[in-house]
């Protein structure tokens, strides 16, 4: 662009058109308007700076500070809740361990009571069985002794029947008894 201005200046043309005379061109490049443009630029920049520095930036700073405080409060609350949660978890674990120990103790005690009850019942049943066995043995012994007293009589009767069949004649009852007693060793 500078090169084109130099070419126009060398050709004798005015590189900066006159806005007052009605020539067209860019008003920013009009050399006669540079001073007022710079003043308006300084005034606009100053007002914009004051507007930003006094009104906008403090509000933005206040919002940022409020956000920072809210975030810090939330972090503090989260830390407090974390500590409470850890305490509750520790309390829960203690209660769980105590409940488990108590349950194990109850189970052990119940097991011991049941074992004692079972042992007592087994002893009672064994005593009943032993009593019934002793009674049965007594009855067997009585029956055996009764049977043994009748064995000689039965043997004598059997011997009489056998002799009668073999020889065809009846043996006398006293003779058969005497022979059975002699054979038994009485």
TIZAKE-817437 format. One record per residue (C-alpha): residue in one letter; residue number from 1; x, y, z. Coordinates in nm, 3 decimals. Example, Ala and Ser with C-alpha at 12.3 -4.5 7.8 and 13.67 -1.06 7.14 Angstrom:
TIZAKE-817437
{rest=A; nr=1; east=1.230; north=-0.450; up=0.780}
{rest=S; nr=2; east=1.367; north=-0.106; up=0.714}
***
This chain:
TIZAKE-817437
{rest=X; nr=1; east=0.000; north=0.000; up=0.000}
{rest=X; nr=2; east=0.288; north=0.232; up=0.076}
{rest=X; nr=3; east=0.429; north=0.155; up=-0.266}
{rest=X; nr=4; east=0.104; north=0.257; up=-0.436}
{rest=X; nr=5; east=0.105; north=0.588; up=-0.246}
{rest=X; nr=6; east=0.458; north=0.659; up=-0.359}
{rest=X; nr=7; east=0.361; north=0.585; up=-0.718}
{rest=X; nr=8; east=0.071; north=0.827; up=-0.696}
{rest=X; nr=9; east=0.286; north=1.095; up=-0.536}
{rest=X; nr=10; east=0.546; north=1.062; up=-0.810}
{rest=X; nr=11; east=0.277; north=1.093; up=-1.071}
{rest=X; nr=12; east=0.171; north=1.421; up=-0.922}
{rest=X; nr=13; east=-0.154; north=1.299; up=-0.781}
{rest=X; nr=14; east=-0.256; north=1.381; up=-0.429}
{rest=X; nr=15; east=-0.226; north=1.053; up=-0.231}
{rest=X; nr=16; east=-0.466; north=1.176; up=0.036}
{rest=X; nr=17; east=-0.791; north=1.293; up=-0.115}
{rest=X; nr=18; east=-0.951; north=1.603; up=0.023}
{rest=X; nr=19; east=-1.269; north=1.516; up=0.209}
{rest=X; nr=20; east=-1.375; north=1.873; up=0.233}
{rest=X; nr=21; east=-1.373; north=1.921; up=-0.139}
{rest=X; nr=22; east=-1.583; north=1.611; up=-0.179}
{rest=X; nr=23; east=-1.318; north=1.374; up=-0.301}
{rest=X; nr=24; east=-1.372; north=1.016; up=-0.213}
{rest=X; nr=25; east=-1.135; north=0.786; up=-0.021}
{rest=X; nr=26; east=-1.073; north=0.655; up=0.324}
{rest=X; nr=27; east=-1.138; north=0.918; up=0.593}
{rest=X; nr=28; east=-0.890; north=0.748; up=0.827}
{rest=X; nr=29; east=-0.611; north=0.834; up=0.585}
{rest=X; nr=30; east=-0.699; north=1.200; up=0.560}
{rest=X; nr=31; east=-0.402; north=1.374; up=0.720}
{rest=X; nr=32; east=-0.602; north=1.675; up=0.827}
{rest=X; nr=33; east=-0.830; north=1.451; up=1.038}
{rest=X; nr=34; east=-0.550; north=1.266; up=1.222}
{rest=X; nr=35; east=-0.547; north=1.491; up=1.530}
{rest=X; nr=36; east=-0.922; north=1.477; up=1.601}
{rest=X; nr=37; east=-0.922; north=1.103; up=1.533}
{rest=X; nr=38; east=-0.640; north=1.052; up=1.783}
{rest=X; nr=39; east=-0.825; north=1.262; up=2.043}
{rest=X; nr=40; east=-1.146; north=1.066; up=1.993}
{rest=X; nr=41; east=-0.946; north=0.744; up=2.005}
{rest=X; nr=42; east=-0.789; north=0.848; up=2.338}
{rest=X; nr=43; east=-1.126; north=0.959; up=2.477}
{rest=X; nr=44; east=-1.299; north=0.639; up=2.364}
{rest=X; nr=45; east=-1.021; north=0.421; up=2.498}
{rest=X; nr=46; east=-1.017; north=0.612; up=2.829}
{rest=X; nr=47; east=-1.394; north=0.586; up=2.870}
{rest=X; nr=48; east=-1.388; north=0.219; up=2.776}
{rest=X; nr=49; east=-1.100; north=0.162; up=3.020}
{rest=X; nr=50; east=-1.286; north=0.346; up=3.301}
{rest=X; nr=51; east=-1.607; north=0.157; up=3.221}
{rest=X; nr=52; east=-1.424; north=-0.177; up=3.233}
{rest=X; nr=53; east=-1.206; north=-0.092; up=3.534}
{rest=X; nr=54; east=-1.478; north=0.066; up=3.751}
{rest=X; nr=55; east=-1.792; north=-0.130; up=3.661}
{rest=X; nr=56; east=-1.743; north=-0.447; up=3.456}
{rest=X; nr=57; east=-1.422; north=-0.591; up=3.602}
{rest=X; nr=58; east=-1.527; north=-0.547; up=3.969}
{rest=X; nr=59; east=-1.854; north=-0.727; up=3.893}
{rest=X; nr=60; east=-1.670; north=-1.006; up=3.714}
{rest=X; nr=61; east=-1.420; north=-1.020; up=4.002}
{rest=X; nr=62; east=-1.707; north=-1.038; up=4.253}
{rest=X; nr=63; east=-1.869; north=-1.321; up=4.058}
{rest=X; nr=64; east=-1.538; north=-1.506; up=4.038}
{rest=X; nr=65; east=-1.478; north=-1.453; up=4.410}
{rest=X; nr=66; east=-1.830; north=-1.576; up=4.492}
{rest=X; nr=67; east=-1.766; north=-1.882; up=4.276}
{rest=X; nr=68; east=-1.434; north=-1.942; up=4.446}
{rest=X; nr=69; east=-1.598; north=-1.911; up=4.789}
{rest=X; nr=70; east=-1.884; north=-2.144; up=4.687}
{rest=X; nr=71; east=-1.637; north=-2.398; up=4.550}
{rest=X; nr=72; east=-1.434; north=-2.375; up=4.872}
{rest=X; nr=73; east=-1.752; north=-2.417; up=5.081}
{rest=X; nr=74; east=-1.849; north=-2.717; up=4.869}
{rest=X; nr=75; east=-1.501; north=-2.865; up=4.911}
{rest=X; nr=76; east=-1.516; north=-2.805; up=5.287}
{rest=X; nr=77; east=-1.864; north=-2.962; up=5.302}
{rest=X; nr=78; east=-1.742; north=-3.257; up=5.095}
{rest=X; nr=79; east=-1.447; north=-3.303; up=5.332}
{rest=X; nr=80; east=-1.678; north=-3.285; up=5.634}
{rest=X; nr=81; east=-1.914; north=-3.539; up=5.476}
{rest=X; nr=82; east=-1.618; north=-3.760; up=5.390}
{rest=X; nr=83; east=-1.504; north=-3.755; up=5.752}
{rest=X; nr=84; east=-1.858; north=-3.829; up=5.873}
{rest=X; nr=85; east=-1.885; north=-4.113; up=5.622}
{rest=X; nr=86; east=-1.555; north=-4.259; up=5.739}
{rest=X; nr=87; east=-1.672; north=-4.235; up=6.099}
{rest=X; nr=88; east=-2.005; north=-4.400; up=6.011}
{rest=X; nr=89; east=-1.821; north=-4.671; up=5.818}
{rest=X; nr=90; east=-1.588; north=-4.733; up=6.112}
{rest=X; nr=91; east=-1.889; north=-4.747; up=6.346}
{rest=X; nr=92; east=-2.065; north=-4.986; up=6.108}
{rest=X; nr=93; east=-1.758; north=-5.211; up=6.089}
{rest=X; nr=94; east=-1.730; north=-5.213; up=6.470}
{rest=X; nr=95; east=-2.099; north=-5.298; up=6.504}
{rest=X; nr=96; east=-2.068; north=-5.564; up=6.235}
{rest=X; nr=97; east=-1.766; north=-5.719; up=6.408}
{rest=X; nr=98; east=-1.946; north=-5.711; up=6.744}
{rest=X; nr=99; east=-2.259; north=-5.868; up=6.593}
{rest=X; nr=100; east=-2.051; north=-6.136; up=6.424}
{rest=X; nr=101; east=-1.868; north=-6.212; up=6.751}
{rest=X; nr=102; east=-2.199; north=-6.225; up=6.937}
{rest=X; nr=103; east=-2.349; north=-6.454; up=6.672}
{rest=X; nr=104; east=-2.045; north=-6.682; up=6.692}
{rest=X; nr=105; east=-2.075; north=-6.687; up=7.071}
{rest=X; nr=106; east=-2.447; north=-6.771; up=7.052}
{rest=X; nr=107; east=-2.381; north=-7.041; up=6.793}
{rest=X; nr=108; east=-2.103; north=-7.191; up=7.007}
{rest=X; nr=109; east=-2.317; north=-7.182; up=7.320}
{rest=X; nr=110; east=-2.614; north=-7.334; up=7.135}
{rest=X; nr=111; east=-2.388; north=-7.602; up=6.992}
{rest=X; nr=112; east=-2.259; north=-7.684; up=7.340}
{rest=X; nr=113; east=-2.612; north=-7.691; up=7.484}
{rest=X; nr=114; east=-2.731; north=-7.917; up=7.203}
{rest=X; nr=115; east=-2.429; north=-8.144; up=7.247}
{rest=X; nr=116; east=-2.504; north=-8.162; up=7.622}
{rest=X; nr=117; east=-2.873; north=-8.234; up=7.553}
{rest=X; nr=118; east=-2.784; north=-8.500; up=7.297}
{rest=X; nr=119; east=-2.536; north=-8.659; up=7.536}
{rest=X; nr=120; east=-2.794; north=-8.661; up=7.817}
{rest=X; nr=121; east=-3.058; north=-8.809; up=7.586}
{rest=X; nr=122; east=-2.810; north=-9.071; up=7.462}
{rest=X; nr=123; east=-2.722; north=-9.164; up=7.822}
{rest=X; nr=124; east=-3.093; north=-9.189; up=7.909}
{rest=X; nr=125; east=-3.165; north=-9.407; up=7.607}
{rest=X; nr=126; east=-2.862; north=-9.624; up=7.679}
{rest=X; nr=127; east=-2.982; north=-9.664; up=8.040}
{rest=X; nr=128; east=-3.328; north=-9.765; up=7.915}
{rest=X; nr=129; east=-3.175; north=-10.010; up=7.671}
{rest=X; nr=130; east=-2.948; north=-10.151; up=7.942}
{rest=X; nr=131; east=-3.247; north=-10.189; up=8.177}
{rest=X; nr=132; east=-3.454; north=-10.362; up=7.907}
{rest=X; nr=133; east=-3.156; north=-10.581; up=7.816}
{rest=X; nr=134; east=-3.106; north=-10.681; up=8.180}
{rest=X; nr=135; east=-3.478; north=-10.754; up=8.211}
{rest=X; nr=136; east=-3.469; north=-10.959; up=7.891}
{rest=X; nr=137; east=-3.162; north=-11.149; up=8.010}
{rest=X; nr=138; east=-3.340; north=-11.221; up=8.339}
{rest=X; nr=139; east=-3.645; north=-11.349; up=8.154}
{rest=X; nr=140; east=-3.425; north=-11.557; up=7.926}
{rest=X; nr=141; east=-3.243; north=-11.702; up=8.226}
{rest=X; nr=142; east=-3.577; north=-11.778; up=8.396}
{rest=X; nr=143; east=-3.714; north=-11.933; up=8.081}
{rest=X; nr=144; east=-3.393; north=-12.130; up=8.034}
{rest=X; nr=145; east=-3.398; north=-12.256; up=8.392}
{rest=X; nr=146; east=-3.765; north=-12.351; up=8.357}
{rest=X; nr=147; east=-3.690; north=-12.519; up=8.028}
{rest=X; nr=148; east=-3.397; north=-12.703; up=8.179}
{rest=X; nr=149; east=-3.616; north=-12.837; up=8.457}
{rest=X; nr=150; east=-3.855; north=-12.970; up=8.197}
{rest=X; nr=151; east=-3.584; north=-13.099; up=7.965}
{rest=X; nr=152; east=-3.539; north=-13.415; up=8.166}
{rest=X; nr=153; east=-3.911; north=-13.480; up=8.156}
{rest=X; nr=154; east=-3.926; north=-13.410; up=7.784}
{rest=X; nr=155; east=-3.620; north=-13.626; up=7.725}
{rest=X; nr=156; east=-3.776; north=-13.910; up=7.922}
{rest=X; nr=157; east=-4.100; north=-13.884; up=7.728}
{rest=X; nr=158; east=-3.910; north=-13.871; up=7.400}
{rest=X; nr=159; east=-3.699; north=-14.171; up=7.499}
{rest=X; nr=160; east=-4.014; north=-14.368; up=7.586}
{rest=X; nr=161; east=-4.166; north=-14.281; up=7.249}
{rest=X; nr=162; east=-3.849; north=-14.382; up=7.062}
{rest=X; nr=163; east=-3.810; north=-14.708; up=7.251}
{rest=X; nr=164; east=-4.175; north=-14.787; up=7.194}
{rest=X; nr=165; east=-4.136; north=-14.738; up=6.826}
{rest=X; nr=166; east=-3.812; north=-14.922; up=6.795}
{rest=X; nr=167; east=-3.890; north=-15.230; up=6.992}
{rest=X; nr=168; east=-4.260; north=-15.212; up=6.974}
{rest=X; nr=169; east=-4.306; north=-15.229; up=7.347}
{rest=X; nr=170; east=-4.347; north=-14.947; up=7.591}
{rest=X; nr=171; east=-4.075; north=-14.877; up=7.835}
{rest=X; nr=172; east=-4.183; north=-14.793; up=8.183}
{rest=X; nr=173; east=-4.187; north=-14.434; up=8.279}
{rest=X; nr=174; east=-3.965; north=-14.473; up=8.585}
{rest=X; nr=175; east=-3.713; north=-14.672; up=8.384}
{rest=X; nr=176; east=-3.696; north=-14.404; up=8.110}
{rest=X; nr=177; east=-3.649; north=-14.128; up=8.370}
{rest=X; nr=178; east=-3.373; north=-14.323; up=8.543}
{rest=X; nr=179; east=-3.189; north=-14.376; up=8.215}
{rest=X; nr=180; east=-3.221; north=-14.004; up=8.119}
{rest=X; nr=181; east=-3.089; north=-13.894; up=8.460}
{rest=X; nr=182; east=-2.799; north=-14.135; up=8.424}
{rest=X; nr=183; east=-2.715; north=-13.997; up=8.080}
{rest=X; nr=184; east=-2.738; north=-13.635; up=8.199}
{rest=X; nr=185; east=-2.502; north=-13.711; up=8.486}
{rest=X; nr=186; east=-2.736; north=-13.625; up=8.763}
***
